[in-house]
Amino acid sequence: MIISRLKAAGALVIAATVLFTGCAGITHEPKVDMSTLKQVDDEDFIKALGAIGIDESDVDEMLDTSFSFNDDDTDFEVTINLDAVSDNGNQYSFTQCVDEETAKALFDYYYADYDGIFDNKDFSGISSHEVGSNTAYVLIDGRYDDKVENTYTPYHDAIYLLGDTVIVAIASDYDLSIEKEVNDFLDALGYPHP
C-alpha cells in the first residue's frame, strides 16, 4: 500500500513537471547558426508582418534619417526603419543602418537590456545569445522576477543582427497565443524563435 502511494506521488511529480515545462514551451536552449540565415530586406519584413495579420499601412516607416532613444544621446543613422505593433501589443522592427558599425551599435543598445538577465538567478526560462562583429542574436523565453519591486517581466523576444540590418520581435506578455504570433512572424522570415 505504501509503495503504491509512493509510485502515485512520484507519477504526479513527473506529470506536473512535464505539464509545467510543456506549458511554458521551455524544452531546449535554442542555438542559431548565423551562417544559415538569409539576409532579409524591407519587403521580406513587410511580407512576414502580413503573415501575422499586420497590414503594410499599419507600419511606421522612416527613410534616410537618424534616431536616438530617450535615455541615450547616441544617434543611429539608418537607411530605412520599419516599426509595427500588432493587436496583441507585440513589437516588430526592421532597421537597415548606413553601415555595419552602426548596426552593431544598435544591436549592442538592445543587447544591454538583456545582458543582466542571462545568468541572473531571478530569471526562469531559457536564453541563447551570441555576439560577433557583424552577426549576433538574442533569443529569450521566460520571466524575470524583481524581488525588490515585487513585479515580473515576461520575455519571448528575438533580436538579430546580420550585417547592416537589425530585426527585433518582442512579445508583449507571457501568453501562448501572443508568443505564437512572434514565432509565426519569425517562421515567415525563416529565423529561429525562442
N, C-alpha and C positions, 0 to 999 in steps of 0.2 A: 504494500500500500504506500509506504513512504517513497519507495523507488518510483512508483507511478507518478506521485505528486512532483518529485524532483524532475522527472522526464517532462511532465506537463509544464512545469515552471521554466525549465530550460528551453522548451519549444516556444513558449510565449516570449522569452527574451530574444531568441533568434528571430522570431516572426516580427517583433517590434523593431528590431534593428534593421531588418530588411525593409520593412514598411517605411520607416522614417528616412532611411537612406534613399530609398527609391522615390519617395515623395519629393525630396529636395532635389532629386536629379544629380546628386553628388556621388558619382560612381568611379570617377577617374580624374587624374590630373592631366588636362589637355596639353599636349606639346605640339608645336607648329613648326613644320619645315618651311621656312620662309621662301626657299628657292622654288617651291612648287606653286606658290600663289601667283596668279596673274595680276599684272598692273591693271587697275580699273580706271576708267575715266568718268567724267561727269554724266555721260549718257548711261553707262553701266549703273551708276549710283541711282539715277532717276528711275531706271527700269526696276532695280531692286526695291526701291520705295513703292513703286506701283504694285509689286508682288505682295505687299502687305497693306495695300489699300490707301496709300498716300498719293494724292494726285500731284502732278507737276506744278499746278497752280498754287499749291499749298507749301511750296519750297521757297525759302528765302535765298536770294542769290546776290552775291557781291562779286564784282569783276574788277580786276586790276586795282586793288586797293590795299590798305593795311588795317589791321585792327589790334586791339590790346584788350586784356581782361581788366576788370575793375581793380583787382588787388595787385596789379603788376604794370609797370611802365613799359615793358617790352612791346615793341611794335612788330607784328608778324606781317611781312609783305606777301601778298597772295595774288595769284593769277585768277583763281576762282575759289569761292567758298559757298557751299550749299548747306543749309540747315533746315531740318524739318522736325516737327514734333507730332507724334501720332495721337489719335484719340485717347489712347491709354496713357499718354504723357511721356512715352519713350522718346529719347532724343537721338537724332541721327545727324551726322556731319561728314561732309567731304570737303577737304581743303587741299588744293594744289598750290603749293608755295612757289615763290620765284626761283628757289634753288633748294638743293638737298639740305644745306646747312640750316636754312630757315625752317624747313620741315622737321628736322631733328630737334631744333629748339622748341618747336610747338609740341612735338611728342613729349619731350622732357617736361614741359609745363604740365601736360596732362598726367604724366607718369608720377610726378611729385605728389599728386593727390592720393596715389595708391601705395607709394613706397613704404609708408609707415605701417601698413596693414599686413603686408605679406607674411611676416614672421611674428605678428602680434598674437599673444595668447587669447585676446578677446575677439579675434576673428575666427569664425567657424565656417568652413566651406573649403573650396578649392581655388587655387590660383596658379597661374603659369605666366611667366614673363621672360622675355629675352630682349636685351638691348644691344644692338650693333651700331655701327656708324651710319648706315643708311637703310637698315631694316630693323624693325623692332615690333614687339607686340605685348599686350597685356590682355589676359583673359582672367576674369574673376567671377566667381559664383558663390554667394554665401551672405553672411551678415557680420557686421562689426557691432559689438555691444559696448557702448560707452557707459562704464560703470559709474563714472563721476556724475554725468548728466542724466543717468538712468534712461537712456534712449538707445535705439539701434538704427543702423543704416543698412538697408539691403543692397546687394550688388549682384548684377548679372550683366556685366559690361565687357566690351571688347574694344580695343584700340589697336590700330595697325599703322605702321609707318613703312611705306615702300617708296624709296627714292625721294621724290619731292612731294609726295602725297600722304596725308594723314586721314584715316577713316575712323569714325567713332560711332559706336552704338551703345547706348546706356539705357537700361531698364529703369522704369520709374518706381517699381515696387517689387516686393518678393511674392509674386503670384505666378502660377504656372502659365496662365494664358498670356500674361504680359511678357514673361520670359520667352514663350514660344514665338511671339512676334519678333523679338530680337533675333532668335535663332533662324526664323524663316527669312528675315532680311539678309543675314549673313550667308545662309544657304544660297540665296539668289545671287549673291556676289561670288559664291564658290569659296568662301572663307570659313574656317573652323569657328565654332562658337563655344562659349564656356559650358 
